[in-house]
Amino acid sequence: MRKPRLPLRPALYLAGALYALYLIAGNVFLNTRIGVDTINRRPVTFHARWTWALTLWPGHIHARDPELGGQSRNVLWQVAATSAHGRIRLLPLLDRQLRFAPIEGNQVRVAIRRTSTTNVPPPWHRDAWRVAFDRIDTRSLRQVRIGRFVLEGEGNAQVRFIHQLRGGATEIEPSHLRLTDMRMRYGKQPLLHDARIDARFTLDPFTHELPTGVRKVNVAEGRVTLQGHTVPIALGANRQGATAGRLSVLDGHVSADFSLDHGQLAPGGTLQWNAPVAITDADGSQQHRRGQLDLAVQADGVAIHARVPPPPGERGAADANQFKADLRYASREVLPHDVPELLRRLSGTAAWRWHFASLRWIAPLLAAKPWLQLDGAGDIDGALNIDAGRLAPGSRVDIPRVALTADILDNVFAGDARAQGRVVAGSDGPRTVVDMTVDRFTLAPRADAAKPYLQGNALKLDLRSSADLATFGRQIIARLHFADATIPDLRSYNRYLPGESLRFLGGEGRLGSDFTIDGTGDVRAGRMQFSANAAQLALGVSRLRGDLHLETRLVRATRRGHAFDLEGFALRLDGMHVRGSDDPPWWARATLENGQLDWDKPMRLRGDVTLKMKDVSLLLSLFAERSAFPKWIASLIDAGQATARARVETQRGDFVLDRLTASNRRVDLLARLRVRDGQPRGDLYARWGVLGVGVALAGGKRDFHLLQARHWYEAQPDLLPPDAPVP
């Protein structure tokens, strides 16, 4: 029996036609806007570009100048090559999986960086597509850029990973990267050259959210070996406060071999760095010495040894730059949970003497906020003994000279200081003590630091804190104190006074202060003493001249801003004269109860004042000249010592005395007075026996009330709320 003939020729024709149709359709798809627009539907999340591409059979792709990129949250990534070829597995497409068989690229460049904008993927669901690369292979890796770190050289890489779209998990399967003749730089600063790096790594499944940021190292496993030449460095800081920067003509070497196991270094890892260190000593001489850094990963932690030896010869170690540290980090974790935890794992000793072109970098170590600044060239001589992150007694730091500025209450103290730091034993454990002395200092407003208004000697700034390195800056308490500083012109204090209503017209003064300051630069408590002889004052319409002495204590209040409660406020006025008056000099004593001070501009003062005076002429002079009152009142103001009480407030252009009561052995006074921009306005009632008179003052005019004067006065409203606190 003869077998039936198969339709071979038609089948071949059909297969050829289908293949030709695929060639046309596939290559048209890849090389026209149809394919580009289809693949780049969400270009921010993922985009692909190429100059031209070719497909010869289903799943096969060859592309010229391919570039893949995208953004996940705030991370941008990009992979580019001169050419790439590979294929896509077709059957996994039925399971919503885009799986690439091995892909090979030429002249590959990789870049990863953060951006300020955030791209949030659509909500994830279990039907989201998965993208899988069985292997991305290149034998011509040229560049890897991570942030500002750039690695360039000749290398190869094999990377395998799986990613679930729409914010799903990513997994990196065993991968390998090798670069030879490598160069590493940070921005434009070279770090390594003629180097070799070999890295093998895997990452367990992770998402953008978990683990967060660099803590993805806790799901990583791998090994890195490195050999290369390092650039020589200049240890120290430049005049702008930047750390090491300039290079020497010499060369160094680094080698490293580390294994990582889910966030922990494996025992046996090492790092050795040895390079010339270009040093400029305090006398200007230049030295080139070999610096050495060794790290060894052991079963219970990491041993760290660092050396910069003194120069050979007779110059000796007493006055030359040198450094030595033997430290131990009691953990193999790459990333501690926070900086305090990192510091508490540190033990060992360090000793150094070093000259810096700028000491600006020290201040952030001393205070939580930059209220205290150190600058200028100087030497640091120190020796530390650290036990589990705490400084042990005997640790010391000496700075023979440093430019100091301290920003206190919107004013800046400045001068050249000597600093000495010690760790001393105490009943509650070791404490850190830093004493700074400024022989000559100035004080100027922060807004105009070039115009000091106070000059003094022997300013002391004493810092006290825990010996715990992790809490030193937060627990610091400072005491800044000085005495008998000179105020060349009292008018410089007018910015704190209520303008034309109360101000200095001239004179010199003396000031002493003692402030307690926390680590943020806020004053917790303080004491101030102010005195001036022959001071000239404008108080309302009166012009006064005499001696002043003021003393008060500040206690930080719970109100917002630089708010204080005043204790022990006492003001003395002696030998006071009113310009244009023939009256003999008078005196007054003022104390303040329930005093509240808001230092923030504009300064505001409020409280209950008690006045003891030679006579009541001062109170009447606030309203007008004595000749403006009836003669019987004018004749009574000199009738002996008077006592007055009032509610006082000064702010902006106002000086207010409200609910004032005053009396001497012959006359009683009641008054409400507001001096605004130098012009008084208010109400007064005076009584002598059965005689009484009321005076309303406004716009420089007086309106006398003789009938029912007391009733008229009591009908006038108070100027201040009865219990209004300073906000």
Number of C-alpha atoms within 10 A of each C-alpha: 3 4 5 6 6 8 8 9 9 10 11 11 11 12 12 12 12 12 15 14 12 16 17 13 12 21 18 16 18 20 15 11 11 11 14 16 14 11 15 14 11 11 13 14 19 16 18 17 17 18 12 15 21 18 22 15 13 14 14 16 19 18 21 18 18 22 21 15 19 19 23 18 18 14 17 20 18 18 17 22 23 16 20 23 18 20 18 19 15 14 11 13 13 8 11 13 20 20 19 20 17 17 20 21 26 21 19 26 20 20 18 19 15 15 13 7 11 13 15 13 15 9 10 12 12 10 12 15 17 21 16 20 19 16 20 19 22 21 16 19 23 20 22 19 19 14 15 14 18 19 22 20 21 17 22 21 22 19 21 18 19 19 21 20 20 19 19 19 17 20 18 19 18 16 19 18 17 20 24 18 14 22 22 23 16 15 11 10 13 15 19 21 21 15 21 21 20 18 18 19 19 21 20 16 19 18 15 16 11 12 14 12 9 8 16 19 19 19 18 19 19 19 18 17 18 16 21 22 21 24 21 24 23 18 21 19 20 19 14 13 18 14 16 13 13 14 16 14 10 14 16 19 20 20 19 18 18 19 21 23 18 20 18 17 23 19 17 13 19 18 18 16 18 20 21 24 23 23 23 20 18 17 9 9 9 11 15 18 17 17 22 20 16 18 18 20 21 18 13 12 19 22 18 17 18 18 19 19 17 20 16 9 7 6 10 10 14 10 16 22 24 22 19 19 18 16 20 22 22 19 19 19 19 16 16 15 10 9 11 14 14 19 21 18 18 21 20 19 19 19 18 19 21 20 24 24 21 23 26 22 16 14 18 15 12 21 23 19 17 16 19 21 21 22 22 18 19 17 21 19 20 19 19 21 20 24 18 19 22 24 25 23 19 13 20 21 19 18 18 14 19 24 19 24 21 20 19 19 15 14 17 21 23 23 19 20 25 17 20 19 19 23 24 17 14 10 6 7 11 19 21 24 19 19 18 22 21 24 14 15 22 21 24 20 18 16 10 10 15 10 13 20 18 20 19 21 17 17 23 19 22 20 22 20 22 22 25 22 20 18 16 21 21 16 18 21 21 23 18 21 18 19 18 17 22 19 23 16 16 22 18 18 12 14 13 18 22 24 20 21 25 25 23 22 16 17 18 16 22 20 21 17 19 19 21 22 21 22 22 17 21 18 23 18 19 20 19 18 17 19 19 20 17 18 20 24 20 19 21 24 19 21 19 20 23 20 19 20 18 17 19 19 19 24 19 19 17 10 13 10 13 19 23 25 22 24 18 14 19 18 18 17 19 18 15 20 22 21 12 10 10 8 11 9 14 18 18 21 16 18 21 23 17 14 22 25 23 21 16 13 12 14 17 21 20 23 22 18 21 21 17 18 22 20 21 26 19 20 18 19 17 20 29 18 16 17 9 13 17 11 10 10 19 16 11 17 23 17 16 15 16 22 19 20 21 21 23 22 23 25 20 18 19 23 27 24 23 24 18 20 18 22 21 20 11 14 21 20 21 22 24 24 24 26 24 21 16 21 21 24 21 21 26 23 24 20 18 15 9 5 12 19 22 25 22 21 19 14 8 11 12 18 11 17 17 14 11 11 19 18 11 17 20 12 8 12 11 15 15 16 10 10 7 8 12 18 11
